[in-house]
Amino acid sequence: MGQRQTYDAVIAGGGLAGLSLALALRQGLGAGARIAIADPAFAAPAADGLPRSADMRASAIAAGARRLFEALGVWEHVAAEAEPILAMEITDSKLGDAARPVFLSFDGEVRPGEPFAHMVPNARLQDAMTALARTRDIALLPTPVAGFAAGPARTTLTLAGGGEIGAGLLAACDGARSKLRALAGIGVVGWPYGQSAIVMTVGHERPHGGKAIEHFLPAGPFAMLPLTGNRCSIVWTEASDTAARLLALPRILLKDELERRFGLELGEIEILDEPKAFPLGFQMARAFIGERLALVGDAAHTIHPIAGQGINMGLRDVAALAEAVTDAARLGLDIGGPDVLERYQRWRRFDTLAMGAATDGLNRLFGIRSDAVRLVRDVGLGLVERMPALKSFFIRDAAGIGGQAPKLLRGEAL
């Protein structure tokens, strides 16, 4: 890698959002555009010269995000390991309740033959997109961005190794603790929940039939999300100190606690990987843009996983930013100019704030340990259950295909 190279766009962070954005910009800007992703993970390649993701989690890829991956040529590489969510059931109960009645259920299709979401292993997505980025002549720079200075025509980036490169547009896809966001002086609003999500993969005797189940328990939601084969991905929310105690238990005792929440419907269960806990909180950047800078994904927002929208919100950012940049380039405009970035911010900010407020409110509502409040909640769930049109609206909105969705979320190429 030579020094002082200039790129049309540089993306800081090679996670799912960063790789998706690079592939989208390649499609929109064409083969002549110079695009780079900077991430130290690229410094540790496997035998074939590509890094391998160690992320053992799986994500619920909503219909809109799946359409994006189809339009970018990614989906065909992960489809064999994608499990469709064909139905979803929601319960509201206490841990010791003998029965957990279903108060709300959703069919798993946004339209005939199109599932609401698929569960996909994060590592499979990451590895597939990294390989595609290489074949599409996207530069994978094995170093983080250490600093930057925006100028009238381009931004000068300082790399951790000491070199400098230029970029017309800098995208911060560097996570919730974004260094670029801090360097740009963009503040955040947020708070911790005092909760952690315990994540693991579980095997079970009987087929799940593509059904996802979310038990709303007093400590937080317990989600069972279908994977290929007789397996589920578990997202188990507890108070952070309780989560730490649970993970410190011998495996047989942890399995006992898991079985109390998982139930007997799918028969005997087995923990298949190493459970891990991730602290939860709400965080929203005060602005999604700076001078020649766009915040994307967790760098712009983090929300509670209660609705499984985290990665999907980031992919909506990707679709909106890529379309704004592509439209500007076709008009001969500066792709890092303020008008382009402001269009991206307007497109994404209201939707993000609305989803953040909804997930925060749901988490607080279901965390209230009052029988009277629980009764009101359950009546409300029951009313929604009896209103098919309202349920259909919720499904389409959560799937990312409602309203003025960007082209990629509609399955259209840029």
N, C-alpha and C positions, 0 to 999 in steps of 0.2 A: 504493500500500500504506500503510494507516494504521498508527500505532504502537499498541502495547499491545493488539493483537488477541489473542484466545485461541483456540487450536485444540485439538481432541481429541488429535491426534497431529501431530508435526512430524518430518520425516525429513531428516537432514543428509546430503546427497549424492544427486545425481540420476543415478547410473549405473544399470546393469541391476538391481542389488539394490534400490536406493532406489525406482526407478520401479515395480518389481514389487510391493514392499511397499505403496506408496501405492495401487496398483490393487486389491490384495488387501484392504486395510483399507476402501477404498470399498465393495467388494462386501460385506464382512462387517458393517460398521457402518452401512451404508445411506446414503441420499442426504442425511440430515440431519447427518451427522458432518462436522466441519470438519477437513480434512486439508491439510497443506502440505509441499512439498519445498523445501529451501533449497540452492541451488547457484549459484555465480557463472556457470556455463555458460549459465544462462537469460538472462543479460544480453546475449547476442549472437545475437539472432534472425535468421532468414532473411526473405525477402520475405513469407512467409505468417505471420510472427509467431512462429515456432517455431525453436529452435536446431537446428543440424544436427551430428550426431556426426562427429568426424574419426577415429574408431577404425577402422583398416583391418583389424583382426584378425577372425577367425571363431571361433566357439565350438562345441564339441560339446555340443549340448543333449540330455541324456539323456531317456529316455522319461518319467520322472516329472516332469521340468521341462517337457517338452512338454505333458503333461497339465495342468500348472499354467497354462501360457499359453493352452491351449484353454479352460479354465474361466474365465479372466479376459477372454476375447474378444480376445486378442492374436494368437493363432496364425494366424487367417485373414488377417491383414495381412502376415505374413512367409512364409507357406507356399510361395509361388511361388519364393522364393529359398532354400528349405531343401532340402538334399540328404540323403536317407536314407543312413545307413551300413548296408549290407546284409551285410557280412562284415568280419572283422578278422583279420589275420595278424600273428604275432609271430615275429621271428627273433632269434638271438643269434649275433653274428659279429664278426670283426675287419674293419677297413676294407678291407684288401687281399685278403680271401678271395674266391676265384673264384666261389663259390656261397654263397648264404645260405639254408640249409634252413629251412623253416617248422616250428617246434617246437610251436606252439600256435595254434589257429585258433578263431574264434567265429562262429557264425551270427549274423546281425544282427537277430534278432527276439526280443522278450521274450514274445510270444505271436503266433499266426498273424496276419499283416497289420499288426503293430505293430513298427516298427523299434526297435532298441536305442537309437539316437540319430540326430539330424540335425545336420548342419553348417549353421550360420546366421551370416551376417555380423553382427558386433556392431553396426555402424552402423545396419543395417536394424532390428534389435530396438530399439535406443535411440530412433531417430526415431519408430517406430510407437508405442512406449509413451509418449513425450513428447506426441504428438498425442492419444492416448487420455486421458492425464491431464488435458489441457486440456478436452476435451469432457466429462469426468466431474467437472468443477468441483473439481479439485484445484489448490490455489494453487501456482504456480511462483514462488518468491521468488528474485530474481536476486542473491543475496548469500550468503556463507557464515555459519555460526554462529560467532561470535567467542568466546562464553562462555556459561555457564549456571549457575543456582543452583537446586537442587531444594528445594521446599518441601513441606509436608504435603498440599496439595491440587493443586499444579501446579508445573511447572518454569518459571522465568523465563529466557528466552533473550535474549542480547544479539547483535544482528546486526552484521556488519562495518560497515554504514553508520551505526551508532549507535542504531538503533531497538531496541525491546524487544517481544517477543511472549511469550505464555504457551502452555504445552502440558501436557496430562495425561500424555502419553507422548512421550519423545524417543528416536528410533532413530538410532544412529550407523551410517550407511552410507558413511562418508567415507574408506574405503580402508585399506590396510595401515599407513599413517602417520597413523592417525586422531588428529585433534586432540582430539575429544571424549573418546576413550579416555584420552588423557594428562591432560586436565583433570579427569577423574573419578578420577584416581590409580590406574587399573587397569594393572598391570604385564603384561609379556609374557615368555614363554619362547621362545627361538628361536636360530637360527644361520644364517649364510649358507652356501650350498653352494659358493661359488667358481665357479659355473656361470652361464651366461646362455643364454636361449632366443632363437635367431634366428628371427624370424617373417616369412614372406613368402607371396605367392600365386604359383603357378607354373602356366603353361599347358602342355599336352602334346598330342601328335598323336593318340593313341588313347584311347578311352573308359576310364575307371577302373572302370566297372561298380558303383560304389557301395562299392568295397572300400577299407578303411583298412589301412595297413601301418605297423607300428612296428618299426624295426630297432634292437635294443639293441647299440650300438657302445661300445667302451671309453671314449670321451669322454662318452657320454650317449646317450639315445634320440633317434632321428631318425624323426619321424612324418610320414606322408603321408596327409592327411585329405581325403576327396572333397568338392568343391564342385560347384555346378551347371555344366553344360557340361564341356568338357575342361580342368578346372582342379582343382588341389589346394591346400590350405592346408598349409604346411610349418612344423613346430615342430622346430627343429634345436638340440639342446643341445650346448654346448661349454664348456670352461673359459673363464672370462670374458675372460682376456687373448687367448686364441685367437679368440674371437668378435669382439673388437675388431679384431684383425688381418684377419680374414676380411671384415668390413664395410668395411675401408679399401682392399680390393683393387679394381682396375678391374673393371667389371661382367663382362667376358669371363672373367677369371680366377676370379671368384666363381662364375660359372656352371660352370666346369670342376670346382671343388670340390663344387658341388652335384650335378653329374652322377655323381661318384664314389660318392655316397651314394644318390642317387635311383635309379640303375640305368637299364636300357634297356627295361624292360617296356612303358612307355607311349610310347616313341619320343622324338623330339626335344622338348626342353623350352625354355621361355622364362620369365624372371622378369618378372612383370607389374606389380609395384609396388615401392616402396622398402623393402628389407629393414630391419628394426629389431631390436635386441637388448634383452632385458629380464632384469635380474639375478634369480636364483632364490634362494629361502631358505625356511626353515621358521619359522613364527611362530604361537604360540597365546596368546591372552589368558588371564590367570590367572583371570578371571571373565568371563562373557558379559553380565553385568548390573551395574548400579549403581542408585542411587536414582532411580527414574523413568526409567531409561536402559537400553536394550537395544543390544548390539553385534551387527551383522549383516554377513555376508559377510566381506570382507577385513579389516574392522575387528576381527573376532573371530578370524580364522584365515587363514593363507596356507600352501599346501602345494605340493609339487613337481608340475609338470604331467604327470608320467610316466603318469598314468592319466586325464588330461583331466577331473578332477573339480572344479577350482577354482570355476567359475561355478555348477556344479550343487550344490556344498556351500552356497553362498550362497543359492540358491533354496530349498534345504531349510530354511534358517534362516527365510526369508520365509514359507514355508508354515506352519511351526510357530508362529512369533510371531503371524501373522495369526489362526490358529485359536485360540490361547490368549487373545488380546485379544477376538476375537468372542464366544467362549464366556463370558468375563467380562462383557462388555457386556450380553448377553442375560439374565444373572442380576442385572443392576443393580449390578455390582461396579465398583470403580475400575480402569480399564484399565491404569493405570500403577502399580498397587499391587504390593507385594512378592510376594504369592502368585502373581499372574499372571506376573510376570517369572521367578520361580523355576521355575514350570512350564515356561516356554520354555527356561530353562537346562538343566534336567534332561533335557528332550526332545532337546536338540541336543548336549550336551557329550560324552557317551560316543561317539556316532556320529562326531563330528568328531575326537576323539582317536584313535579306531580307524583312520579313514581317513588321518589325518596320519601315524600310526606306520607304516601299511602302505606309503604312498608313500615315506616316508623310508627304510624298510628296503629297498624295491625299488631305489631309486636307489643306495644304498650297495652292495647285493649285486651289481648289474650293473656297478658301477664298479670292482669288484675285478679286476685284470688278472692272473689266474692261470688257467692251463689246467686245473688240477685243480678249481678252483671253478667254472669254466665248464662242465666235465663234469657236476658235481653239479647246477648250474642246469638244464642241458639235460635231464638225467634227470628232474628235478622237473617241468619243463614238459611232457615227454613223458607223465608219469603223469597230469597234469591233463588232457591232450589225450585220454586214453583213459577218462576218467570223465565221461560226459555230465551226470550229476546234479550233480557238483561245478561243472562249467562253467556249468550253468544257474543255480546258486546265485550264482556270481560275477557273472553277467550281471544278474540281478534286483537284486542289492545295488548294483552300480555304476549301474544305471538309476534307483535311488532309489525302487523300488517294493517292496522287501522289508521285512519286519518291520512295526512299527506306523507306517506312513507317514501323514503328515497328509492331510486330505481333499483339498487341492488337488493333491497328488502322485498321488492316485488318480483325478483328473479330476472330483472332486465340488465343487460350489459350496459356499461357506461358509454 
